Amino acid sequence: MNSEDALQPKQRSIRTEGPLGSWFTLQAFIFGLNEVHGDFRRVFFEKFRALLGENDEAYVGRLADYVRLIQSKYMFVRVERPRGSKHFVLGYVKCDWVFSLVPRFEQMRLRLNRVPPIFLTKVEVEENKALRLACVGETDYERALTTYRNANGFPPLVAALRAKDEDAAEALLDGGDDPNEADGDGRNALHMAAREGCRLPLFHRILGMIHNVNAVTTDWRGFTALMYAARFNHLDMLVSLLNHPEIDVNVQNRFKNTALHFAVYNNRPAILAQLVSDDRVDTSLKTKANYTPLRLAIDFGHHECVKILREHGAPEE
């Protein structure tokens, strides 16, 4: 231990200076003294393991009491005076002056992550919550909610995906946030994931919870998730959307653009090839300005796109 920490003014100590004798004998003596005096092993090991093994309700109920218990514990320690000498002081100090309680607090926090946030809100009393936040800290859900709660009108889940904070997005989903909740422009979690990109398992999780996979944003563009995936070149997400049983591959936005048009606009040959390989995709649909995907590809000089479309018999006019 740090002798300076052990010799704080508040400590009480028994002064037993003299020749050190056997170090191992002294260590065993101090360990035994702490066992008898403070039930050290049971409090910091057996009770701790038992706490982590409790069911959710018992765990939430006992957590604050256990924190209070370990914060109140004192122990005897050997402090050399001066350091390296053969003389020592037997100090009586708080346990958290001798060793850090942080690793235990983190284990308690990780166990708390498995408690449903709604249940935690119902069970945890305000006094215990204040102590838990001060010592153990926030759960992953609380951290994510604190970070993204007031994100310029974005629902927390949409804001986390917009910030590419996938761990926070997972935590928010674990906590019960609804991926169908949209921002002021009608963008839900699926739209934002298809726009910004994310891990495929997270995308599949969101996709499985979405009520309308063909939902169109309410802004002036009117995007579907499929259009976003095509525009921003997320091939794996585009394939996942195409495999969804309710997908409409030919939805047109306010300018009559389809996902196919966006693949051409942004020169995405791999996306384009995937789309035209799907028999449901209509290559003849025209924009509001009367452009087919092939006509767009020719006018934009996207030669690989032109080749792909012609190989699949897409009409120019």
Buried (B, 14 or more C-beta within 10 A) or exposed (E): EEBEBBBEEEBEBEEEEEEEEEEEEBEEBBBEBBEEEBEBEEBBEEBBEEBBEBEBEEBBBBBBEBBEEBEEBBBBBBBBBEEEEEBBBBBBBBBBBBEEBEEBBEBBBEBBBEBEBEEBEEBBEEEBBEBBEEBBBBBBBBBBBEBBEEBEEBBBBBBBBBBEBBEBBBBBBBBEBBBBEBBEBBBBBBBBBBBBBBBBEBBBBBBEBBEEBBBBBEBEBBBBBBBBBBBBBBBEBBBBBBEBEEBBBBBBBEEBBBBBBBBBBBBBBEBBBBBBEEEEBBBEBBBEEEBBBBBBBBEBEBEBBBBBBBEBEBEBE
